[in-house]
Amino acid sequence: MNINRNILRSILVLSYVLVIGFIIYGFSALYSYLNTGADRSSMLHTDVKKIDQYLPKITWETLKNEGRPMDEQTLGCIETNYLDAWYVKHLGYQTNTKKGIDDYYTENARKNIYAIIDENLDAGITIESTTLQHDLNLEFFSEDGQLVVLTDKNVVEYKRIYKNETLILETTDVSTYKVILLLEDGFWRIRHMVKESSADFKPDNKTVSNENLDIKGINYYPQASPWDMFGEQFDADIISKDFKRIKDAGLNSIRIFVPYEAFGKANVDSEKLKKLVQVMDVAEAEHIKVMVTLFDFYGDYAVLDWTLNQRHAETIVSALKNHNALFAWDIKNEPNLDFESRNQVNVMAWLDHMINLVKSLDSEHPVTIGWSNAESATLLKDKVDVVSFHYYEALDDLEVTYKTLKTDIPDKPIAITEFGMSSYSGLWNPFGNSETDQADYHKDAQTIFSENNIPFMSWTLYDFTEIPKEVVGRLPWRKNAQKRFGFIDEHGVEKEAYEYINHP
C-alpha cells in the first residue's frame, strides 16, 4: 500500500512539474516572440501589416501639448495605431467586414462603424477610400499617459461609392478631424472622432508653359540590359557612349523608364536611385534632356495602394526635380492598355491623383501621359502640360491624326513619344518587314514630322537579343518582332534606318 502511495505521489509531483514547465515555456515563447519584432496583426488576426501597407503623408506640428510631455517612441506608437485605425476602417467599408475594427477602436467608437457596415451590406453599397495626407497636432496628453487628443487638419480623402457594383459617387475632400485616443491593452484605440469641417479638394497646380517644345528624341535602354537598365549590368561608361552617339545623331532628348517594383515600391532602393541620378548626370554632360517615365511595370491602381505609390513618386521626383537634365515627367507608360483588365474608372482616378501629386512636388517641369494611341490622347488633356501618344499604325493617317488632335487641343503641345517599325522577318513572321522597309518607314515619318513640326521620340536605339516575358508575353512571333525595332543591330552595326533617325 505504501509503495502504491509513493508511486502515486511521484506521479502527481511529476505532473505538477510538467504543467509548470509547459506554462513557463509558453510565457517564454510569447516573450521571445514579442521581442523579436512580432507583428501585432498576426497575433490579433487583422489585415494590418507594419510595412508597405498604408503610408499617407504625415506632418506633425511642433509639440506644444498640455499635460504630460510626449516622447518620440510614444508619439510613433500613436501615429502607427492611428493610421492603422484609418486603414482597417477603409478595408471594412470596402469589403463590408468587421475584421480588425475592435483592435483599433474602443467599444463605443466601433458601434457606429459596425452600423455603417451593416447598412451598406444590406443596401449593396461598398466604399473604396483612402487618405493621402494628414497634418497632425497633439493638443493634449493626460498625466497618466492613457489619453490623447489630436487635431488632424488638411486630411485629403478620396472616396468612390458603389451600389450593386455601379459607381454612384466619386469625390475628393479636404477635412479636419478632432480625435480622442485611449491606451488600452498597450495599444492606442480611437475613442472619439468628429469631422469638424470639410470642403472639396482643389489642387493648386499651375500649367507649365511649353509653347515651343523642341523634342527630337529616342526611347533608351542599354543594349545588354533592356527593361533592366538599373540592374546588375548597369554601366555608366556604356550609357555615356550611347548618349554621345545619340547626340552625334542630331537628337536632343531621351525617354527612360523607372520600374516600380524593381525600384522598391514605397521604399525606393537607394542604390538604384543613385544609378538613376548617374544617368541624369551623364545626360547633362552630353547636353541631352531626359523625360522620366514613372511607374513602369505597375498595373494595380487599387485605391488602398495609392499611399504606397505616392511615397514612391515623392522619393523619385524629389531626387530629380532640380536636375538640369530633366525636362518632363511621364506619369505612366500606356495606361489605357489597362482599362479593360483594371477598369477605366480606377485607372483614370489613379492618373488624376498622380498628376496632382507630381505637380505639387515639382511645379517647374511639364507632366504628360504616354497613351498607347491617339484615340486616348484627349483624356486628362486639361490636367497634363504636354499631350503625348504612341503611333505604330500605318503612316498614311499620321498627318491627319495629328492635325485633328491639334484642332481638339489647340493650347498645348502634342508629341509622339513612341513610334517605329520592326525589321523582323523570319520563321515566326515570314512576311514581316525588311531593314529596307524599316528605313523607308522612318524616312517617311521624319518627312511628316519635319513638315508639321511634330516633336518625336522613336523606339528604340538598339535591337535586342532578349526580351523579358513581362514586356510582350511568351509568344515567339511577338518577342522576335520586339527585338528588331532598333536603328543599330545586335552586333552594333548601324541599320539602313539609322540615316533617318532624325529629320532629313
C-alpha positions as CSV (number, residue, x, y, z in Angstrom):
1,M,0.0,0.0,0.0
2,N,2.8,2.4,0.9
3,I,4.6,1.6,-2.3
4,N,1.4,2.5,-4.3
5,R,1.1,5.8,-2.3
6,N,4.7,6.6,-3.2
7,I,4.2,5.8,-6.8
8,L,1.0,8.0,-6.9
9,R,2.8,10.8,-5.1
10,S,5.7,10.7,-7.6
11,I,3.2,10.8,-10.5
12,L,1.5,13.8,-9.0
13,V,4.7,15.6,-8.4
14,L,6.0,14.8,-11.9
15,S,2.7,16.0,-13.4
16,Y,2.9,19.3,-11.4
17,V,6.5,19.8,-12.7
18,L,5.4,19.2,-16.3
19,V,2.5,21.5,-16.1
20,I,4.6,24.3,-14.5
21,G,7.3,23.6,-17.2
22,F,4.8,24.0,-20.0
23,I,3.4,27.2,-18.6
24,I,6.9,28.7,-18.2
25,Y,7.8,27.6,-21.8
26,G,4.6,29.2,-23.1
27,F,5.4,32.5,-21.4
28,S,9.0,32.3,-22.6
29,A,7.9,31.7,-26.2
30,L,5.5,34.6,-26.1
31,Y,8.1,36.9,-24.6
32,S,10.6,35.9,-27.2
33,Y,8.1,36.4,-30.0
34,L,7.2,39.9,-28.8
35,N,10.9,40.8,-28.5
36,T,11.9,39.6,-32.0
37,G,9.7,42.0,-34.0
38,A,6.3,40.2,-33.6
39,D,3.7,41.7,-35.9
40,R,0.6,42.6,-33.9
41,S,-1.5,42.0,-37.0
42,S,-0.7,38.2,-36.9
43,M,-1.5,38.0,-33.2
44,L,-4.8,39.8,-33.4
45,H,-5.7,38.3,-36.8
46,T,-6.1,41.6,-38.5
47,D,-5.2,42.5,-42.1
48,V,-2.9,45.4,-41.0
49,K,0.8,44.9,-41.7
50,K,3.5,47.1,-40.5
51,I,5.4,47.6,-43.7
52,D,4.2,48.9,-47.0
53,Q,0.5,48.8,-46.2
54,Y,-0.7,52.4,-45.6
55,L,1.6,55.3,-45.8
56,P,-0.2,58.7,-46.3
57,K,1.9,61.8,-45.9
58,I,2.2,62.7,-42.3
59,T,3.2,66.1,-40.8
60,W,3.3,66.8,-37.1
61,E,3.1,70.3,-35.8
62,T,5.7,71.3,-33.2
63,L,4.7,69.6,-29.9
64,K,3.1,72.2,-27.5
65,N,0.6,69.9,-25.9
66,E,-0.9,70.4,-22.5
67,G,-0.4,67.8,-19.8
68,R,2.3,65.2,-19.8
69,P,5.4,65.7,-22.1
70,M,5.4,63.4,-25.1
71,D,8.4,61.3,-26.0
72,E,9.2,60.2,-29.6
73,Q,8.6,56.5,-29.1
74,T,5.1,57.1,-27.7
75,L,4.4,59.6,-30.5
76,G,5.5,57.0,-33.0
77,C,3.1,54.4,-31.5
78,I,0.2,56.9,-31.6
79,E,0.9,57.6,-35.2
80,T,1.1,54.0,-36.2
81,N,-2.0,52.9,-34.3
82,Y,-3.9,56.0,-35.7
83,L,-3.0,55.2,-39.3
84,D,-3.8,51.5,-38.7
85,A,-7.3,52.6,-37.5
86,W,-7.9,54.5,-40.7
87,Y,-6.7,51.6,-42.8
88,V,-8.9,49.0,-41.1
89,K,-11.9,51.3,-41.5
90,H,-11.2,51.8,-45.2
91,L,-10.8,48.0,-45.6
92,G,-14.0,47.4,-43.6
93,Y,-16.1,49.7,-45.8
94,Q,-14.6,48.3,-48.9
95,T,-15.3,44.6,-48.0
96,N,-18.2,45.2,-45.6
97,T,-16.4,43.1,-43.0
98,K,-15.6,44.0,-39.4
99,K,-12.3,42.3,-39.1
100,G,-9.7,44.3,-37.1
101,I,-12.1,47.1,-36.2
102,D,-12.1,46.1,-32.5
103,D,-8.3,46.3,-32.4
104,Y,-8.2,50.0,-33.2
105,Y,-11.5,51.4,-31.9
106,T,-13.0,51.3,-28.4
107,E,-16.3,49.6,-27.9
108,N,-18.3,52.8,-28.2
109,A,-16.4,54.1,-31.3
110,R,-16.8,50.9,-33.2
111,K,-20.6,50.7,-32.8
112,N,-21.1,53.5,-35.4
113,I,-18.6,51.8,-37.8
114,Y,-20.4,48.4,-37.4
115,A,-23.8,50.1,-38.0
116,I,-22.5,51.6,-41.3
117,I,-21.1,48.3,-42.5
118,D,-24.4,46.6,-41.7
119,E,-26.4,49.2,-43.5
120,N,-24.0,49.1,-46.6
121,L,-24.2,45.4,-46.7
122,D,-28.0,45.4,-46.7
123,A,-28.1,48.1,-49.4
124,G,-25.4,46.6,-51.6
125,I,-23.1,49.5,-51.1
126,T,-19.3,49.3,-51.0
127,I,-16.9,52.2,-50.4
128,E,-13.3,52.4,-51.8
129,S,-11.4,55.1,-50.0
130,T,-8.1,56.3,-48.7
131,T,-6.5,59.3,-47.1
132,L,-3.4,60.8,-48.7
133,Q,-2.3,63.5,-46.2
134,H,-2.6,64.2,-42.5
135,D,-1.4,67.3,-40.7
136,L,-1.4,66.3,-37.0
137,N,-1.4,68.5,-33.9
138,L,-1.1,67.0,-30.5
139,E,-3.5,69.0,-28.3
140,F,-3.4,67.1,-25.0
141,F,-1.6,64.1,-23.4
142,S,-3.0,63.1,-20.0
143,E,-0.8,63.0,-16.9
144,D,-1.4,59.2,-16.6
145,G,-0.4,58.6,-20.2
146,Q,-3.7,57.0,-21.1
147,L,-5.5,59.6,-23.2
148,V,-4.5,61.7,-26.2
149,V,-6.4,64.5,-28.0
150,L,-5.4,65.2,-31.6
151,T,-6.5,67.7,-34.3
152,D,-6.0,66.2,-37.8
153,K,-6.1,69.0,-40.4
154,N,-5.9,69.0,-44.2
155,V,-6.9,65.4,-44.4
156,V,-7.1,64.7,-48.1
157,E,-9.7,61.9,-48.5
158,Y,-10.5,60.2,-51.8
159,K,-13.7,58.1,-51.9
160,R,-15.6,56.0,-54.5
161,I,-19.1,54.7,-53.6
162,Y,-20.6,51.8,-55.5
163,K,-24.2,50.4,-55.3
164,N,-24.5,46.9,-56.6
165,E,-21.1,47.4,-58.3
166,T,-22.2,50.5,-60.1
167,L,-20.3,53.7,-59.4
168,I,-22.7,56.3,-57.9
169,L,-20.2,58.9,-56.4
170,E,-16.6,59.8,-56.7
171,T,-15.2,62.6,-54.5
172,T,-12.0,64.1,-53.0
173,D,-12.4,66.2,-49.9
174,V,-10.1,68.0,-47.5
175,S,-11.3,67.8,-43.9
176,T,-10.4,68.5,-40.3
177,Y,-11.0,66.0,-37.5
178,K,-10.9,66.1,-33.7
179,V,-9.7,62.8,-32.3
180,I,-9.5,61.2,-28.9
181,L,-7.4,58.1,-28.4
182,L,-7.3,55.8,-25.3
183,L,-4.4,53.5,-24.4
184,E,-6.0,50.0,-23.9
185,D,-4.1,46.7,-23.7
186,G,-0.9,48.5,-24.8
187,F,-2.5,49.9,-28.0
188,W,-3.9,53.3,-28.8
189,R,-7.5,53.0,-29.8
190,I,-9.8,55.7,-31.2
191,R,-12.4,56.6,-28.7
192,H,-13.9,59.6,-30.5
193,M,-13.5,61.0,-34.0
194,V,-15.5,64.1,-35.2
195,K,-15.3,65.7,-38.6
196,E,-15.2,69.4,-37.8
197,S,-15.1,70.7,-41.4
198,S,-14.9,69.5,-45.0
199,A,-14.6,71.0,-48.4
200,D,-13.9,69.9,-52.0
201,F,-10.2,69.3,-52.6
202,K,-8.9,71.8,-55.2
203,P,-5.2,71.1,-56.1
204,D,-3.2,74.3,-56.8
205,N,-1.4,73.1,-59.8
206,K,-0.3,75.7,-62.4
207,T,0.2,74.7,-66.1
208,V,3.8,74.6,-67.2
209,S,4.1,76.5,-70.5
210,N,5.8,74.6,-73.4
211,E,4.7,76.5,-76.4
212,N,7.9,75.8,-78.3
213,L,8.5,72.2,-77.4
214,D,11.6,71.1,-79.2
215,I,11.8,67.3,-78.9
216,K,13.9,65.2,-81.3
217,G,14.5,62.2,-79.2
218,I,14.6,58.4,-78.7
219,N,13.5,55.9,-76.1
220,Y,16.6,54.4,-74.5
221,Y,17.7,51.2,-72.9
222,P,21.3,49.9,-72.9
223,Q,21.5,47.1,-75.4
224,A,22.8,44.5,-72.9
225,S,20.0,45.1,-70.3
226,P,16.7,46.2,-71.9
227,W,13.9,46.7,-69.4
228,D,16.6,46.3,-66.6
229,M,18.5,49.5,-67.1
230,F,19.4,49.9,-63.4
231,G,20.2,46.2,-62.6
232,E,23.4,44.3,-62.1
233,Q,24.7,45.1,-65.6
234,F,24.4,48.9,-65.1
235,D,27.5,50.5,-66.6
236,A,27.7,54.3,-66.7
237,D,30.5,54.2,-69.2
238,I,28.4,52.3,-71.7
239,I,25.5,54.7,-71.2
240,S,27.8,57.7,-71.7
241,K,29.0,56.3,-75.1
242,D,25.4,55.7,-76.1
243,F,24.3,59.2,-75.1
244,K,27.3,60.6,-77.1
245,R,26.1,58.6,-80.1
246,I,22.6,59.9,-79.7
247,K,23.8,63.4,-79.5
248,D,26.0,63.0,-82.6
249,A,23.0,61.7,-84.5
250,G,21.4,65.1,-84.0
251,L,18.9,64.1,-81.3
252,N,18.5,66.2,-78.1
253,S,16.4,64.1,-75.7
254,I,15.7,60.6,-74.4
255,R,12.9,58.9,-72.6
256,I,13.8,56.4,-69.8
257,F,11.7,54.3,-67.5
258,V,11.6,53.7,-63.7
259,P,10.2,50.3,-62.9
260,Y,8.0,50.5,-59.8
261,E,8.6,47.1,-58.2
262,A,12.3,46.8,-59.1
263,F,12.9,50.2,-57.6
264,G,11.5,49.1,-54.2
265,K,7.9,50.4,-54.5
266,A,7.2,52.6,-51.4
267,N,10.7,52.0,-50.1
268,V,12.8,53.1,-53.0
269,D,16.1,51.3,-53.4
270,S,18.8,53.9,-52.6
271,E,21.4,52.2,-54.9
272,K,19.1,52.2,-57.8
273,L,18.2,55.8,-57.1
274,K,21.9,56.6,-57.3
275,K,22.1,54.9,-60.6
276,L,19.2,56.9,-61.9
277,V,20.9,60.1,-60.8
278,Q,24.1,58.9,-62.6
279,V,22.1,58.5,-65.8
280,M,20.8,62.1,-65.4
281,D,24.4,63.3,-64.8
282,V,25.6,61.6,-67.9
283,A,22.8,63.1,-69.9
284,E,23.6,66.5,-68.7
285,A,27.3,66.1,-69.7
286,E,26.2,65.3,-73.2
287,H,23.6,68.1,-73.2
288,I,20.7,65.7,-73.6
289,K,17.3,66.3,-71.9
290,V,15.5,63.4,-70.2
291,M,11.8,62.5,-70.0
292,V,11.5,60.2,-67.0
293,T,8.6,57.7,-67.1
294,L,7.3,56.7,-63.7
295,F,5.6,53.5,-62.6
296,D,6.8,51.2,-65.3
297,F,5.6,47.6,-64.8
298,Y,2.9,48.8,-62.4
299,G,-0.7,47.9,-63.1
300,D,-2.8,47.6,-59.9
301,Y,-4.3,51.1,-59.4
302,A,-6.1,49.9,-56.2
303,V,-7.2,52.8,-54.0
304,L,-5.5,51.3,-50.9
305,D,-2.3,51.2,-52.9
306,W,-2.3,54.9,-53.5
307,T,-0.3,55.9,-50.4
308,L,2.4,53.5,-51.4
309,N,2.5,54.8,-55.0
310,Q,2.6,58.3,-53.6
311,R,5.6,57.5,-51.3
312,H,7.4,56.0,-54.3
313,A,6.7,59.1,-56.6
314,E,7.7,61.5,-53.8
315,T,11.1,59.9,-53.5
316,I,11.8,59.8,-57.2
317,V,10.5,63.3,-58.0
318,S,12.2,64.9,-55.0
319,A,15.5,63.4,-56.1
320,L,15.4,64.6,-59.7
321,K,13.3,67.7,-59.8
322,N,16.2,70.1,-59.6
323,H,18.4,68.2,-62.0
324,N,19.4,70.2,-65.1
325,A,18.9,67.2,-67.4
326,L,15.2,66.8,-66.5
327,F,12.7,68.2,-69.0
328,A,9.5,66.3,-68.3
329,W,7.7,63.7,-66.2
330,D,5.7,60.9,-67.9
331,I,3.3,59.6,-65.3
332,K,2.7,56.1,-66.8
333,N,3.5,54.3,-70.0
334,E,0.4,53.3,-71.9
335,P,-2.1,53.1,-69.0
336,N,-5.0,52.8,-71.4
337,L,-4.0,49.3,-72.1
338,D,-5.1,48.5,-68.5
339,F,-8.6,49.9,-69.0
340,E,-10.2,46.5,-69.6
341,S,-8.4,44.5,-67.0
342,R,-8.3,47.1,-64.2
343,N,-11.4,49.2,-65.0
344,Q,-11.1,52.6,-66.7
345,V,-12.5,54.4,-63.7
346,N,-9.8,53.0,-61.4
347,V,-7.0,53.9,-63.9
348,M,-8.3,57.4,-64.6
349,A,-8.7,58.2,-61.0
350,W,-5.2,57.0,-60.2
351,L,-3.7,59.0,-63.1
352,D,-5.6,62.2,-61.9
353,H,-4.2,61.8,-58.4
354,M,-0.7,61.1,-59.6
355,I,-0.7,64.2,-61.8
356,N,-1.8,66.3,-58.8
357,L,1.0,64.7,-56.7
358,V,3.8,65.2,-59.2
359,K,2.8,68.8,-60.0
360,S,2.6,69.6,-56.2
361,L,6.2,68.3,-55.8
362,D,7.6,69.9,-59.0
363,S,5.9,73.0,-60.5
364,E,8.7,73.7,-63.0
365,H,8.7,70.7,-65.3
366,P,5.8,69.6,-67.6
367,V,3.8,66.4,-66.9
368,T,2.5,64.1,-69.6
369,I,1.0,60.6,-70.0
370,G,2.3,58.2,-72.7
371,W,-1.0,57.0,-74.2
372,S,-0.7,54.0,-76.4
373,N,-2.8,55.6,-79.2
374,A,-4.1,58.9,-80.4
375,E,-7.7,57.9,-79.5
376,S,-6.9,58.2,-75.8
377,A,-4.7,61.3,-76.1
378,T,-7.6,63.7,-75.2
379,L,-8.1,62.0,-71.8
380,L,-7.0,64.3,-69.0
381,K,-5.8,66.9,-71.6
382,D,-6.7,69.7,-69.2
383,K,-4.5,68.2,-66.5
384,V,-1.3,67.5,-68.4
385,D,1.1,70.1,-69.7
386,V,2.1,68.1,-72.8
387,V,-0.2,65.7,-74.6
388,S,1.7,62.6,-75.8
389,F,0.8,59.4,-77.6
390,H,2.4,56.5,-79.4
391,Y,1.9,55.6,-83.0
392,Y,2.6,52.2,-84.6
393,E,-0.1,52.3,-87.3
394,A,0.4,53.0,-91.0
395,L,1.9,56.4,-91.7
396,D,-0.8,57.2,-94.2
397,D,-3.1,58.5,-91.5
398,L,-0.5,60.1,-89.2
399,E,-0.7,63.7,-90.5
400,V,-4.5,63.7,-90.4
401,T,-4.4,62.2,-86.9
402,Y,-2.0,64.7,-85.6
403,K,-3.8,67.7,-87.1
404,T,-7.1,66.5,-85.7
405,L,-5.7,66.4,-82.3
406,K,-4.2,69.9,-82.7
407,T,-7.7,71.1,-83.6
408,D,-9.1,69.5,-80.5
409,I,-6.3,70.6,-78.2
410,P,-5.0,73.9,-79.7
411,D,-3.5,75.3,-76.5
412,K,-1.0,72.6,-75.6
413,P,2.0,70.9,-77.4
414,I,1.4,67.4,-78.7
415,A,4.3,64.9,-79.0
416,I,4.6,61.4,-80.4
417,T,6.8,59.7,-77.8
418,E,6.9,56.3,-79.3
419,F,6.8,55.2,-82.9
420,G,8.7,52.7,-85.1
421,M,8.8,49.6,-87.2
422,S,10.3,46.2,-86.5
423,S,12.7,44.8,-89.2
424,Y,12.0,41.2,-88.1
425,S,11.2,38.8,-91.0
426,G,11.8,35.2,-90.1
427,L,10.4,31.9,-89.1
428,W,7.7,33.4,-86.9
429,N,6.7,36.1,-89.4
430,P,8.0,35.2,-92.9
431,F,6.0,38.2,-94.4
432,G,7.4,40.7,-92.0
433,N,9.3,43.9,-92.8
434,S,12.9,44.1,-94.0
435,E,15.6,46.5,-92.9
436,T,14.9,48.5,-96.1
437,D,11.2,48.6,-95.2
438,Q,12.1,49.9,-91.8
439,A,14.4,52.6,-93.4
440,D,11.6,53.7,-95.7
441,Y,9.2,53.9,-92.8
442,H,11.5,56.2,-90.8
443,K,12.3,58.3,-93.9
444,D,8.6,58.9,-94.4
445,A,7.9,59.5,-90.7
446,Q,10.6,62.1,-90.5
447,T,9.3,63.9,-93.5
448,I,5.9,64.2,-91.9
449,F,7.4,65.3,-88.6
450,S,9.5,68.0,-90.3
451,E,6.7,69.4,-92.4
452,N,4.3,69.6,-89.4
453,N,6.8,70.5,-86.7
454,I,5.9,67.4,-84.7
455,P,8.0,66.6,-81.6
456,F,9.1,63.0,-81.7
457,M,10.8,60.2,-79.7
458,S,11.4,57.0,-81.7
459,W,11.5,53.4,-80.5
460,T,14.4,52.5,-80.0
461,L,18.2,52.9,-80.4
462,Y,19.1,49.2,-80.4
463,D,18.0,45.8,-81.5
464,F,17.9,43.5,-78.5
465,T,18.8,39.8,-78.1
466,E,16.5,39.1,-75.1
467,I,13.0,40.5,-74.4
468,P,11.5,39.8,-70.9
469,K,8.3,38.0,-71.0
470,E,6.7,40.8,-69.0
471,V,7.0,43.1,-72.0
472,V,5.1,41.2,-74.7
473,G,4.5,37.8,-73.2
474,R,6.0,34.5,-74.3
475,L,4.7,34.1,-77.9
476,P,7.8,33.9,-80.1
477,W,6.3,35.9,-83.0
478,R,5.7,38.8,-80.6
479,K,9.1,38.6,-78.8
480,N,11.1,38.3,-82.0
481,A,9.3,41.3,-83.6
482,Q,10.0,43.3,-80.5
483,K,13.8,42.6,-80.7
484,R,14.2,44.4,-84.1
485,F,12.9,47.9,-83.6
486,G,16.4,49.4,-83.3
487,F,18.5,51.6,-85.5
488,I,21.6,49.6,-84.5
489,D,21.6,45.8,-84.8
490,E,22.6,43.3,-82.2
491,H,26.3,43.5,-83.4
492,G,26.5,47.2,-83.1
493,V,26.2,47.9,-86.8
494,E,24.0,50.8,-88.0
495,K,21.0,49.6,-89.9
496,E,19.7,51.4,-93.0
497,A,17.1,53.2,-90.9
498,Y,19.9,55.0,-89.0
499,E,20.2,57.5,-91.8
500,Y,16.6,58.6,-90.9
501,I,16.9,58.7,-87.1
502,N,16.5,62.5,-87.3
503,H,15.0,65.0,-89.8
504,P,16.4,64.7,-93.3
